[in-house]
Amino acid sequence: MKPLTLDRFGGVGTPASAALSSAALRAIVAHGLPTTKWEGWRFTPVERRLQPDYRLASEPVSSPDASSHLGLNAAKLVLVNGRLRSELSDLSGLGRGVELRGLAKGLPPELGALAKVDGGRPFVGMNTACFTDGVLLHVGAGASAARVIHVVSLAVPGEAPTVLYPRLSIMLEAGARATLVESHQGVGAYLTAIVSEIELGEGAELTHLRLQQDGADSVHIAHTALALAANASYAATAFSLGQGLARHELHARLIGEGARFDLSAASLGGGRGHYDVTTTVEHLARATQSRQKVKCVLAGRGRGVYQGKVMVARGAMKTDAHQIARALLLSPEAEADLKPELEIFADDVKCGHGATVGELESEPLFYLRSRGIALADARRLLIEAFVGEVLDAVPEGDLRDAAGRAVAASLASLFAEVRP
């Protein structure tokens, strides 16, 4: 593996400032690429999946079709190879107090304040130094987005392996509300290094659905940094449905009393798919709450990873935090590594975690077969019920229907790999 230089990953783009760019470059040189010797990466050997060199993805010759993506009736901002395509986007009907635009039109002064480039986060540093465009969403105090906001990221690589650096900057001021859908698709060999910064003011509410459906030769590394003020609420549902290597790292700081963080996530796949959900949730104020539910369904040689750390600071009494991770293995070659953790420095808290890994249970299968249901159909019903607990976290209506269609397509591919 060659040493880490930005020449390998497309070169410097348009950073927020010279100071921020310099800090990112110093962090990249100091830490290099993560290896399995890093505690946070010991289950995800990303260096084995990276190409020797990448080129910064350029504008495709023809425009991809994003008109019916997920079939949602939503305001839409389309990024192709990390750059905004205004002719594919629809920013109408957002309502007063809502700003949605590309980052290339102007960078917010707070960019980089939440997603730190230090601390051994080389892909955050790469994005910070190399991004050229992205999405800015700002919802003013007391305002509500009148439509669902859908950010579509499409990778349309050329002949050589390419890299794209989408950047999302999201701020909801006090009492603001919005629903955000984020979807990722592509073909060919490419690396996506995406960074999202989400700041929620007092009493703000954000519902976030994330669908990752990248191809078999892709590497998708996402870092989401969140800050929640008093009584703010973040409810996220994330599905990793691609066929390559995908890692989604979330770092949430609950800094105001009564803040709430909810994450339901499912990873589905087989082949050589690798799916990593890594979270750090810091409870820094009284009476904050977090819920994490992560599920994996793995066939072939698929591997699922969940690393979840909950930290309760001194003085953060009345914290209520729970983590549950479950993995369903459909082949002897599949593997799951689940590691929930707690660090508690306060009294009068309610925290718990659990993790289970196993195969389909024989008793439910026997019960269904005794009712005349074929073995393949019985297995399918049980697997769909297992995943259904995560789908139920998606708000009813168009959002759940869209997520359900994506999950059904992924399960159909997965069932094809399962031996009778």
GULORO-208762 format. One record per residue (C-alpha): residue number from 1; chain; x negated, y, z. Coordinates in Angstrom, 3 decimals, decimal comma, padded with zeros to 6 digits. Each point is the difference from the previous one (the first is absolute). Layout:
GULORO-208762
pos=NUM; unit=A; x=X; y=Y; z=Z
...
//
This chain:
GULORO-208762
pos=1; unit=A; x=000,000; y=000,000; z=000,000
pos=2; unit=A; x=-001,365; y=003,381; z=-001,020
pos=3; unit=A; x=-000,363; y=002,704; z=002,666
pos=4; unit=A; x=002,991; y=002,285; z=000,411
pos=5; unit=A; x=-000,195; y=003,115; z=-002,147
pos=6; unit=A; x=002,811; y=002,034; z=-001,471
pos=7; unit=A; x=-001,363; y=-000,680; z=-003,485
pos=8; unit=A; x=001,289; y=-003,555; z=000,471
pos=9; unit=A; x=003,474; y=001,317; z=000,757
pos=10; unit=A; x=000,699; y=002,688; z=-002,567
pos=11; unit=A; x=-001,982; y=002,983; z=001,335
pos=12; unit=A; x=001,029; y=003,084; z=001,938
pos=13; unit=A; x=003,417; y=001,449; z=-000,835
pos=14; unit=A; x=001,714; y=003,081; z=001,458
pos=15; unit=A; x=-000,413; y=-000,045; z=003,778
pos=16; unit=A; x=001,859; y=002,285; z=002,368
pos=17; unit=A; x=-003,092; y=002,000; z=000,868
pos=18; unit=A; x=-003,757; y=-000,157; z=-000,243
pos=19; unit=A; x=-000,236; y=-000,695; z=003,731
pos=20; unit=A; x=002,510; y=-002,854; z=-000,153
pos=21; unit=A; x=-001,691; y=-001,450; z=-003,068
pos=22; unit=A; x=-003,411; y=000,118; z=001,692
pos=23; unit=A; x=001,395; y=-001,731; z=003,095
pos=24; unit=A; x=001,540; y=-002,718; z=-002,168
pos=25; unit=A; x=-003,246; y=-000,560; z=-001,887
pos=26; unit=A; x=-001,999; y=-000,216; z=003,236
pos=27; unit=A; x=002,452; y=-002,571; z=001,406
pos=28; unit=A; x=-000,184; y=-002,108; z=-003,153
pos=29; unit=A; x=-003,794; y=-000,092; z=000,045
pos=30; unit=A; x=-000,149; y=-000,635; z=003,753
pos=31; unit=A; x=002,428; y=-002,909; z=000,124
pos=32; unit=A; x=-000,007; y=-001,605; z=-003,448
pos=33; unit=A; x=002,634; y=-002,498; z=-001,036
pos=34; unit=A; x=001,760; y=-002,016; z=002,706
pos=35; unit=A; x=-001,111; y=-003,580; z=000,503
pos=36; unit=A; x=001,366; y=-002,864; z=002,068
pos=37; unit=A; x=-002,490; y=001,009; z=002,699
pos=38; unit=A; x=002,194; y=003,041; z=000,666
pos=39; unit=A; x=002,558; y=-000,903; z=002,653
pos=40; unit=A; x=002,870; y=001,655; z=-001,847
pos=41; unit=A; x=-000,872; y=-001,766; z=-003,251
pos=42; unit=A; x=-001,125; y=-003,457; z=001,137
pos=43; unit=A; x=003,040; y=-001,692; z=-001,537
pos=44; unit=A; x=-000,143; y=001,947; z=-003,286
pos=45; unit=A; x=-003,162; y=-000,467; z=-002,097
pos=46; unit=A; x=000,728; y=002,893; z=-002,317
pos=47; unit=A; x=-003,533; y=000,066; z=-001,406
pos=48; unit=A; x=000,627; y=-003,343; z=-001,720
pos=49; unit=A; x=002,914; y=001,431; z=-001,976
pos=50; unit=A; x=-001,564; y=003,274; z=-001,127
pos=51; unit=A; x=-001,409; y=000,372; z=-003,498
pos=52; unit=A; x=-003,693; y=000,992; z=-000,403
pos=53; unit=A; x=001,013; y=003,374; z=-001,442
pos=54; unit=A; x=003,195; y=001,987; z=-000,567
pos=55; unit=A; x=000,851; y=002,887; z=-002,259
pos=56; unit=A; x=002,392; y=002,723; z=001,052
pos=57; unit=A; x=003,311; y=-000,845; z=-001,663
pos=58; unit=A; x=000,756; y=002,380; z=-002,858
pos=59; unit=A; x=003,257; y=001,093; z=-001,557
pos=60; unit=A; x=001,520; y=-002,894; z=-001,993
pos=61; unit=A; x=000,494; y=000,482; z=-003,709
pos=62; unit=A; x=003,747; y=-000,700; z=000,199
pos=63; unit=A; x=002,444; y=000,856; z=002,766
pos=64; unit=A; x=001,154; y=-002,976; z=002,089
pos=65; unit=A; x=003,713; y=-000,518; z=000,541
pos=66; unit=A; x=000,960; y=001,092; z=003,516
pos=67; unit=A; x=003,625; y=000,841; z=-000,754
pos=68; unit=A; x=001,568; y=-003,038; z=001,670
pos=69; unit=A; x=-002,620; y=-000,779; z=002,624
pos=70; unit=A; x=001,846; y=-001,746; z=002,886
pos=71; unit=A; x=003,268; y=001,319; z=-001,392
pos=72; unit=A; x=000,316; y=002,695; z=002,672
pos=73; unit=A; x=002,011; y=003,179; z=-000,369
pos=74; unit=A; x=-002,673; y=002,183; z=001,555
pos=75; unit=A; x=-002,169; y=003,011; z=-000,509
pos=76; unit=A; x=-003,151; y=-001,426; z=-001,508
pos=77; unit=A; x=-003,616; y=001,007; z=-000,192
pos=78; unit=A; x=-002,094; y=-002,271; z=-002,231
pos=79; unit=A; x=-003,750; y=-000,405; z=000,292
pos=80; unit=A; x=-001,744; y=-001,796; z=-002,868
pos=81; unit=A; x=-003,564; y=-000,987; z=000,836
pos=82; unit=A; x=000,169; y=002,300; z=003,007
pos=83; unit=A; x=001,128; y=003,091; z=-001,953
pos=84; unit=A; x=003,407; y=001,655; z=-000,066
pos=85; unit=A; x=001,999; y=-000,438; z=-003,214
pos=86; unit=A; x=002,611; y=002,734; z=000,077
pos=87; unit=A; x=001,771; y=-001,273; z=-003,136
pos=88; unit=A; x=000,754; y=-003,284; z=001,807
pos=89; unit=A; x=001,087; y=001,676; z=003,234
pos=90; unit=A; x=003,335; y=001,356; z=001,191
pos=91; unit=A; x=-000,115; y=002,560; z=002,799
pos=92; unit=A; x=003,580; y=001,222; z=-000,230
pos=93; unit=A; x=002,605; y=000,118; z=002,758
pos=94; unit=A; x=-002,345; y=-000,027; z=002,978
pos=95; unit=A; x=001,847; y=002,702; z=001,919
pos=96; unit=A; x=-001,150; y=003,108; z=001,815
pos=97; unit=A; x=-003,150; y=-000,086; z=002,035
pos=98; unit=A; x=-001,510; y=-002,973; z=-001,864
pos=99; unit=A; x=-003,211; y=000,353; z=-001,979
pos=100; unit=A; x=-001,207; y=-002,911; z=-002,125
pos=101; unit=A; x=-002,897; y=000,457; z=-002,430
pos=102; unit=A; x=-003,387; y=-001,216; z=-001,107
pos=103; unit=A; x=-003,048; y=000,702; z=002,143
pos=104; unit=A; x=-001,961; y=001,329; z=-002,965
pos=105; unit=A; x=002,138; y=003,158; z=000,164
pos=106; unit=A; x=-001,409; y=000,852; z=003,409
pos=107; unit=A; x=-001,359; y=-001,862; z=003,010
pos=108; unit=A; x=001,538; y=000,510; z=003,451
pos=109; unit=A; x=-002,377; y=001,390; z=002,638
pos=110; unit=A; x=000,707; y=-002,944; z=002,314
pos=111; unit=A; x=-001,213; y=-002,583; z=-002,537
pos=112; unit=A; x=-002,461; y=-002,357; z=001,666
pos=113; unit=A; x=001,027; y=000,895; z=003,550
pos=114; unit=A; x=001,687; y=-003,366; z=000,661
pos=115; unit=A; x=-001,872; y=-002,426; z=-002,281
pos=116; unit=A; x=-003,505; y=000,342; z=001,384
pos=117; unit=A; x=-002,933; y=-000,897; z=-002,217
pos=118; unit=A; x=-002,155; y=-001,051; z=002,959
pos=119; unit=A; x=000,366; y=-003,073; z=002,199
pos=120; unit=A; x=-000,917; y=-002,569; z=-002,629
pos=121; unit=A; x=002,752; y=000,696; z=-002,552
pos=122; unit=A; x=-001,925; y=-000,018; z=-003,288
pos=123; unit=A; x=003,070; y=-000,227; z=-002,226
pos=124; unit=A; x=001,465; y=003,099; z=001,676
pos=125; unit=A; x=-003,271; y=001,749; z=-000,707
pos=126; unit=A; x=000,024; y=-001,172; z=-003,619
pos=127; unit=A; x=003,526; y=001,305; z=-000,513
pos=128; unit=A; x=-000,795; y=003,311; z=001,685
pos=129; unit=A; x=-003,055; y=000,563; z=-002,166
pos=130; unit=A; x=001,422; y=-001,332; z=-003,260
pos=131; unit=A; x=003,741; y=000,680; z=-000,239
pos=132; unit=A; x=001,237; y=002,219; z=-002,808
pos=133; unit=A; x=003,749; y=000,131; z=000,628
pos=134; unit=A; x=002,777; y=-001,291; z=002,220
pos=135; unit=A; x=003,292; y=000,969; z=001,606
pos=136; unit=A; x=000,955; y=002,742; z=002,427
pos=137; unit=A; x=003,341; y=-000,272; z=001,806
pos=138; unit=A; x=000,979; y=002,759; z=002,408
pos=139; unit=A; x=003,409; y=000,176; z=001,679
pos=140; unit=A; x=000,705; y=003,182; z=001,940
pos=141; unit=A; x=001,373; y=000,236; z=003,522
pos=142; unit=A; x=003,546; y=-001,340; z=000,255
pos=143; unit=A; x=000,146; y=-000,886; z=-003,714
pos=144; unit=A; x=000,946; y=-003,364; z=-001,473
pos=145; unit=A; x=-001,012; y=-001,360; z=-003,367
pos=146; unit=A; x=003,231; y=-000,375; z=-001,975
pos=147; unit=A; x=-001,331; y=-002,940; z=-002,000
pos=148; unit=A; x=-002,247; y=-002,954; z=000,643
pos=149; unit=A; x=-003,551; y=000,884; z=-001,081
pos=150; unit=A; x=-001,763; y=-002,682; z=-002,032
pos=151; unit=A; x=-003,759; y=000,179; z=-000,547
pos=152; unit=A; x=-001,020; y=-002,393; z=-002,785
pos=153; unit=A; x=-003,683; y=-000,886; z=-000,428
pos=154; unit=A; x=-000,789; y=-001,849; z=-003,235
pos=155; unit=A; x=-003,418; y=-001,384; z=-000,924
pos=156; unit=A; x=-000,601; y=-000,191; z=-003,746
pos=157; unit=A; x=-003,694; y=-000,916; z=-000,234
pos=158; unit=A; x=-002,179; y=-000,045; z=-003,083
pos=159; unit=A; x=-002,418; y=-002,702; z=-001,069
pos=160; unit=A; x=-002,432; y=000,452; z=002,915
pos=161; unit=A; x=000,996; y=-000,340; z=003,685
pos=162; unit=A; x=001,393; y=003,310; z=001,201
pos=163; unit=A; x=000,680; y=001,764; z=003,283
pos=164; unit=A; x=002,795; y=002,367; z=000,984
pos=165; unit=A; x=000,285; y=002,229; z=003,060
pos=166; unit=A; x=003,584; y=001,080; z=000,705
pos=167; unit=A; x=000,422; y=002,361; z=002,960
pos=168; unit=A; x=003,234; y=000,678; z=001,901
pos=169; unit=A; x=000,447; y=002,988; z=002,311
pos=170; unit=A; x=003,354; y=-000,061; z=001,818
pos=171; unit=A; x=001,225; y=002,460; z=002,606
pos=172; unit=A; x=003,441; y=000,165; z=001,566
pos=173; unit=A; x=000,497; y=002,962; z=002,292
pos=174; unit=A; x=002,177; y=-000,001; z=003,126
pos=175; unit=A; x=003,380; y=-001,649; z=-000,552
pos=176; unit=A; x=-000,693; y=-000,840; z=-003,653
pos=177; unit=A; x=001,139; y=-003,250; z=-001,641
pos=178; unit=A; x=-001,055; y=-001,893; z=-003,108
pos=179; unit=A; x=-000,039; y=-003,454; z=-001,549
pos=180; unit=A; x=-003,107; y=-000,962; z=-001,933
pos=181; unit=A; x=-000,547; y=-002,976; z=-002,322
pos=182; unit=A; x=-003,540; y=-000,806; z=-001,092
pos=183; unit=A; x=-000,693; y=-002,635; z=-002,658
pos=184; unit=A; x=-003,211; y=-001,250; z=-001,595
pos=185; unit=A; x=-000,378; y=-002,089; z=-003,162
pos=186; unit=A; x=-002,643; y=-000,666; z=-002,600
pos=187; unit=A; x=-001,750; y=-002,451; z=-002,300
pos=188; unit=A; x=-003,621; y=-000,898; z=-000,590
pos=189; unit=A; x=-003,048; y=000,423; z=002,231
pos=190; unit=A; x=000,160; y=003,141; z=002,150
pos=191; unit=A; x=-000,519; y=001,359; z=003,496
pos=192; unit=A; x=002,567; y=002,207; z=001,697
pos=193; unit=A; x=-001,272; y=001,958; z=003,011
pos=194; unit=A; x=002,982; y=001,995; z=001,258
pos=195; unit=A; x=000,139; y=002,276; z=003,032
pos=196; unit=A; x=003,221; y=001,333; z=001,529
pos=197; unit=A; x=000,270; y=002,631; z=002,739
pos=198; unit=A; x=003,411; y=000,293; z=001,667
pos=199; unit=A; x=000,792; y=002,624; z=002,637
pos=200; unit=A; x=003,419; y=000,080; z=001,651
pos=201; unit=A; x=001,069; y=002,998; z=002,048
pos=202; unit=A; x=002,218; y=-000,057; z=003,062
pos=203; unit=A; x=003,159; y=-002,029; z=-000,636
pos=204; unit=A; x=-000,916; y=-000,670; z=-003,660
pos=205; unit=A; x=001,037; y=-003,307; z=-001,577
pos=206; unit=A; x=-001,675; y=-001,800; z=-002,902
pos=207; unit=A; x=001,194; y=-003,285; z=-001,510
pos=208; unit=A; x=-002,723; y=-001,604; z=-002,121
pos=209; unit=A; x=000,263; y=-002,997; z=-002,335
pos=210; unit=A; x=-003,258; y=-001,224; z=-001,520
pos=211; unit=A; x=-000,287; y=-002,595; z=-002,793
pos=212; unit=A; x=-003,419; y=-001,198; z=-001,153
pos=213; unit=A; x=000,152; y=-002,176; z=-003,149
pos=214; unit=A; x=-003,488; y=000,200; z=-001,511
pos=215; unit=A; x=-001,415; y=-002,670; z=-002,307
pos=216; unit=A; x=-002,278; y=-002,962; z=000,678
pos=217; unit=A; x=-003,245; y=001,820; z=-000,894
pos=218; unit=A; x=000,747; y=003,027; z=002,169
pos=219; unit=A; x=-001,329; y=001,235; z=003,331
pos=220; unit=A; x=002,418; y=002,278; z=001,871
pos=221; unit=A; x=-001,331; y=001,812; z=003,086
pos=222; unit=A; x=002,453; y=002,355; z=001,707
pos=223; unit=A; x=-000,525; y=002,147; z=003,083
pos=224; unit=A; x=002,955; y=001,779; z=001,606
pos=225; unit=A; x=-000,617; y=002,463; z=002,852
pos=226; unit=A; x=002,993; y=001,256; z=001,984
pos=227; unit=A; x=000,598; y=002,561; z=002,751
pos=228; unit=A; x=003,396; y=000,066; z=001,731
pos=229; unit=A; x=001,127; y=002,917; z=002,174
pos=230; unit=A; x=002,620; y=-000,204; z=002,761
pos=231; unit=A; x=003,084; y=-002,053; z=-000,933
pos=232; unit=A; x=-001,243; y=-000,498; z=-003,559
pos=233; unit=A; x=000,909; y=-003,297; z=-001,682
pos=234; unit=A; x=-001,881; y=-001,954; z=-002,662
pos=235; unit=A; x=001,720; y=-003,134; z=-001,331
pos=236; unit=A; x=-001,993; y=-001,922; z=-002,609
pos=237; unit=A; x=000,579; y=-003,210; z=-001,919
pos=238; unit=A; x=-002,924; y=-001,264; z=-002,071
pos=239; unit=A; x=-000,209; y=-002,908; z=-002,424
pos=240; unit=A; x=-003,266; y=-001,365; z=-001,403
pos=241; unit=A; x=001,090; y=-001,912; z=-003,104
pos=242; unit=A; x=-003,061; y=000,247; z=-002,224
pos=243; unit=A; x=-002,336; y=-002,775; z=-001,061
pos=244; unit=A; x=-003,423; y=001,495; z=000,766
pos=245; unit=A; x=-001,518; y=001,330; z=003,216
pos=246; unit=A; x=002,087; y=002,543; z=001,894
pos=247; unit=A; x=-000,759; y=001,675; z=003,309
pos=248; unit=A; x=002,251; y=002,590; z=001,637
pos=249; unit=A; x=-001,469; y=001,680; z=003,050
pos=250; unit=A; x=002,224; y=002,254; z=002,113
pos=251; unit=A; x=-001,173; y=002,247; z=002,814
pos=252; unit=A; x=002,889; y=001,609; z=001,877
pos=253; unit=A; x=-000,388; y=002,512; z=002,840
pos=254; unit=A; x=003,126; y=000,549; z=002,084
pos=255; unit=A; x=-000,934; y=003,346; z=001,498
pos=256; unit=A; x=003,388; y=001,268; z=001,186
pos=257; unit=A; x=002,378; y=-001,341; z=002,641
pos=258; unit=A; x=002,699; y=-002,248; z=-001,442
pos=259; unit=A; x=-001,744; y=-000,616; z=-003,335
pos=260; unit=A; x=000,874; y=-003,310; z=-001,700
pos=261; unit=A; x=-001,933; y=-002,136; z=-002,509
pos=262; unit=A; x=001,644; y=-002,986; z=-001,742
pos=263; unit=A; x=-001,712; y=-002,274; z=-002,497
pos=264; unit=A; x=001,442; y=-003,092; z=-001,665
pos=265; unit=A; x=-002,312; y=-001,623; z=-002,544
pos=266; unit=A; x=-000,036; y=-003,133; z=-002,137
pos=267; unit=A; x=-002,783; y=-001,497; z=-002,110
pos=268; unit=A; x=001,031; y=-002,558; z=-002,630
pos=269; unit=A; x=-002,288; y=-001,819; z=-002,370
pos=270; unit=A; x=-002,146; y=-002,895; z=-001,043
pos=271; unit=A; x=-002,828; y=-000,664; z=-002,419
pos=272; unit=A; x=-002,998; y=001,907; z=001,334
pos=273; unit=A; x=002,095; y=002,818; z=001,412
pos=274; unit=A; x=-001,330; y=001,690; z=003,128
pos=275; unit=A; x=002,275; y=002,205; z=002,120
pos=276; unit=A; x=-001,251; y=002,039; z=002,956
pos=277; unit=A; x=002,119; y=002,203; z=002,283
pos=278; unit=A; x=-002,129; y=001,779; z=002,600
pos=279; unit=A; x=001,556; y=002,468; z=002,430
pos=280; unit=A; x=-001,073; y=002,218; z=002,868
pos=281; unit=A; x=002,764; y=001,682; z=002,001
pos=282; unit=A; x=-001,033; y=002,486; z=002,676
pos=283; unit=A; x=002,601; y=000,844; z=002,644
pos=284; unit=A; x=-001,222; y=003,355; z=001,289
pos=285; unit=A; x=003,138; y=001,370; z=001,674
pos=286; unit=A; x=002,740; y=-001,154; z=002,351
pos=287; unit=A; x=002,994; y=-002,077; z=-001,099
pos=288; unit=A; x=-001,294; y=-000,790; z=-003,480
pos=289; unit=A; x=001,071; y=-003,170; z=-001,790
pos=290; unit=A; x=-001,451; y=-002,228; z=-002,703
pos=291; unit=A; x=001,253; y=-003,161; z=-001,690
pos=292; unit=A; x=-002,005; y=-002,123; z=-002,425
pos=293; unit=A; x=001,278; y=-003,076; z=-001,803
pos=294; unit=A; x=-002,310; y=-001,598; z=-002,579
pos=295; unit=A; x=000,705; y=-003,178; z=-001,966
pos=296; unit=A; x=-002,010; y=-001,978; z=-002,560
pos=297; unit=A; x=001,160; y=-002,699; z=-002,426
pos=298; unit=A; x=-003,011; y=-001,599; z=-001,654
pos=299; unit=A; x=-000,388; y=-002,688; z=-002,659
pos=300; unit=A; x=-003,006; y=-001,221; z=-002,017
pos=301; unit=A; x=-003,175; y=001,429; z=001,505
pos=302; unit=A; x=001,694; y=003,173; z=001,173
pos=303; unit=A; x=-001,267; y=001,664; z=003,166
pos=304; unit=A; x=001,899; y=002,310; z=002,308
pos=305; unit=A; x=-001,531; y=002,251; z=002,663
pos=306; unit=A; x=001,588; y=002,071; z=002,742
pos=307; unit=A; x=-002,119; y=001,999; z=002,421
pos=308; unit=A; x=002,074; y=002,205; z=002,264
pos=309; unit=A; x=-001,393; y=002,072; z=002,844
pos=310; unit=A; x=002,258; y=001,923; z=002,372
pos=311; unit=A; x=-001,734; y=002,478; z=002,288
pos=312; unit=A; x=001,783; y=001,615; z=002,948
pos=313; unit=A; x=-001,831; y=003,044; z=001,305
pos=314; unit=A; x=-000,218; y=001,143; z=003,604
pos=315; unit=A; x=003,138; y=001,847; z=000,981
pos=316; unit=A; x=002,104; y=-001,573; z=-002,780
pos=317; unit=A; x=002,483; y=-001,526; z=002,447
pos=318; unit=A; x=003,282; y=-001,529; z=-001,177
pos=319; unit=A; x=-001,665; y=-001,196; z=-003,205
pos=320; unit=A; x=001,938; y=-002,770; z=-001,732
pos=321; unit=A; x=-002,069; y=-001,898; z=-002,577
pos=322; unit=A; x=000,507; y=-003,403; z=-001,596
pos=323; unit=A; x=-001,760; y=-001,937; z=-002,770
pos=324; unit=A; x=001,034; y=-003,265; z=-001,618
pos=325; unit=A; x=-001,784; y=-001,743; z=-002,860
pos=326; unit=A; x=001,068; y=-003,238; z=-001,664
pos=327; unit=A; x=-001,471; y=-001,903; z=-002,927
pos=328; unit=A; x=001,567; y=-002,788; z=-002,044
pos=329; unit=A; x=-002,485; y=-002,226; z=-001,852
pos=330; unit=A; x=001,330; y=-001,893; z=-003,014
pos=331; unit=A; x=-003,209; y=-001,770; z=-000,995
pos=332; unit=A; x=-002,939; y=-001,581; z=001,850
pos=333; unit=A; x=-002,399; y=002,502; z=-001,609
pos=334; unit=A; x=001,895; y=003,091; z=001,189
pos=335; unit=A; x=-001,367; y=001,880; z=003,025
pos=336; unit=A; x=001,234; y=002,629; z=002,456
pos=337; unit=A; x=-001,966; y=002,003; z=002,567
pos=338; unit=A; x=002,183; y=001,874; z=002,494
pos=339; unit=A; x=-001,542; y=002,120; z=002,753
pos=340; unit=A; x=002,271; y=002,328; z=001,996
pos=341; unit=A; x=-001,755; y=001,950; z=002,769
pos=342; unit=A; x=000,919; y=002,244; z=002,921
pos=343; unit=A; x=-002,097; y=002,595; z=001,828
pos=344; unit=A; x=001,951; y=001,500; z=002,906
pos=345; unit=A; x=-001,260; y=002,792; z=002,274
pos=346; unit=A; x=003,334; y=001,048; z=001,538
pos=347; unit=A; x=002,450; y=-001,397; z=002,549
pos=348; unit=A; x=003,736; y=-000,528; z=-000,426
pos=349; unit=A; x=-000,089; y=-001,172; z=-003,625
pos=350; unit=A; x=001,763; y=-002,777; z=-001,892
pos=351; unit=A; x=-002,289; y=-001,603; z=-002,580
pos=352; unit=A; x=-000,141; y=-003,409; z=-001,590
pos=353; unit=A; x=-001,266; y=-001,887; z=-003,022
pos=354; unit=A; x=000,194; y=-003,418; z=-001,599
pos=355; unit=A; x=-001,224; y=-001,927; z=-003,030
pos=356; unit=A; x=000,927; y=-003,338; z=-001,566
pos=357; unit=A; x=-001,283; y=-001,913; z=-003,032
pos=358; unit=A; x=001,617; y=-003,134; z=-001,356
pos=359; unit=A; x=001,772; y=-001,922; z=-002,728
pos=360; unit=A; x=003,709; y=-000,330; z=-000,678
pos=361; unit=A; x=001,595; y=-001,840; z=002,898
pos=362; unit=A; x=001,307; y=-003,471; z=-000,714
pos=363; unit=A; x=003,211; y=000,264; z=002,025
pos=364; unit=A; x=001,598; y=002,867; z=-001,975
pos=365; unit=A; x=-001,038; y=-001,729; z=-003,227
pos=366; unit=A; x=001,587; y=-003,257; z=001,148
pos=367; unit=A; x=003,185; y=001,823; z=001,017
pos=368; unit=A; x=000,349; y=001,693; z=-003,403
pos=369; unit=A; x=-000,772; y=-003,207; z=-001,912
pos=370; unit=A; x=002,544; y=-001,912; z=002,072
pos=371; unit=A; x=002,586; y=002,486; z=-001,343
pos=372; unit=A; x=-000,819; y=-000,993; z=-003,573
pos=373; unit=A; x=-002,468; y=002,788; z=-000,784
pos=374; unit=A; x=-002,988; y=-001,024; z=-002,113
pos=375; unit=A; x=-003,452; y=000,269; z=001,567
pos=376; unit=A; x=-001,172; y=002,820; z=-002,281
pos=377; unit=A; x=003,157; y=002,011; z=000,688
pos=378; unit=A; x=-000,276; y=-000,632; z=003,738
pos=379; unit=A; x=-003,575; y=001,266; z=000,034
pos=380; unit=A; x=000,989; y=003,049; z=-002,017
pos=381; unit=A; x=002,851; y=000,862; z=002,383
pos=382; unit=A; x=-002,241; y=-000,214; z=003,052
pos=383; unit=A; x=-002,731; y=002,105; z=-001,591
pos=384; unit=A; x=002,492; y=002,643; z=-001,122
pos=385; unit=A; x=001,408; y=000,158; z=003,531
pos=386; unit=A; x=-003,532; y=000,401; z=001,391
pos=387; unit=A; x=-000,685; y=002,968; z=-002,300
pos=388; unit=A; x=003,540; y=001,324; z=000,421
pos=389; unit=A; x=-000,797; y=001,306; z=003,482
pos=390; unit=A; x=-002,373; y=002,516; z=-001,579
pos=391; unit=A; x=002,396; y=000,875; z=-002,827
pos=392; unit=A; x=002,652; y=000,776; z=002,605
pos=393; unit=A; x=-002,195; y=002,859; z=001,223
pos=394; unit=A; x=000,487; y=001,809; z=-003,341
pos=395; unit=A; x=002,996; y=002,374; z=000,084
pos=396; unit=A; x=003,072; y=-001,471; z=-001,689
pos=397; unit=A; x=000,892; y=001,056; z=-003,533
pos=398; unit=A; x=-002,252; y=000,694; z=-002,968
pos=399; unit=A; x=-003,198; y=-000,243; z=002,032
pos=400; unit=A; x=000,728; y=-003,464; z=001,339
pos=401; unit=A; x=001,234; y=-001,165; z=-003,403
pos=402; unit=A; x=-003,219; y=001,181; z=-001,667
pos=403; unit=A; x=-002,181; y=-001,607; z=002,657
pos=404; unit=A; x=002,061; y=-003,183; z=-000,222
pos=405; unit=A; x=-000,555; y=-000,266; z=-003,752
pos=406; unit=A; x=-003,747; y=000,443; z=000,385
pos=407; unit=A; x=-000,167; y=-002,584; z=002,794
pos=408; unit=A; x=002,148; y=-002,481; z=-001,970
pos=409; unit=A; x=-002,344; y=000,245; z=-002,995
pos=410; unit=A; x=-003,020; y=-000,572; z=002,226
pos=411; unit=A; x=001,637; y=-002,982; z=001,712
pos=412; unit=A; x=000,857; y=-001,542; z=-003,374
pos=413; unit=A; x=-003,704; y=000,075; z=-000,947
pos=414; unit=A; x=-000,945; y=-001,361; z=003,391
pos=415; unit=A; x=002,480; y=-002,889; z=-000,196
pos=416; unit=A; x=-001,537; y=-001,027; z=-003,333
pos=417; unit=A; x=-003,282; y=-000,676; z=001,827
pos=418; unit=A; x=001,518; y=-002,073; z=002,794
pos=419; unit=A; x=-000,284; y=-003,734; z=-000,389
pos=420; unit=A; x=003,307; y=-001,920; z=000,155
//
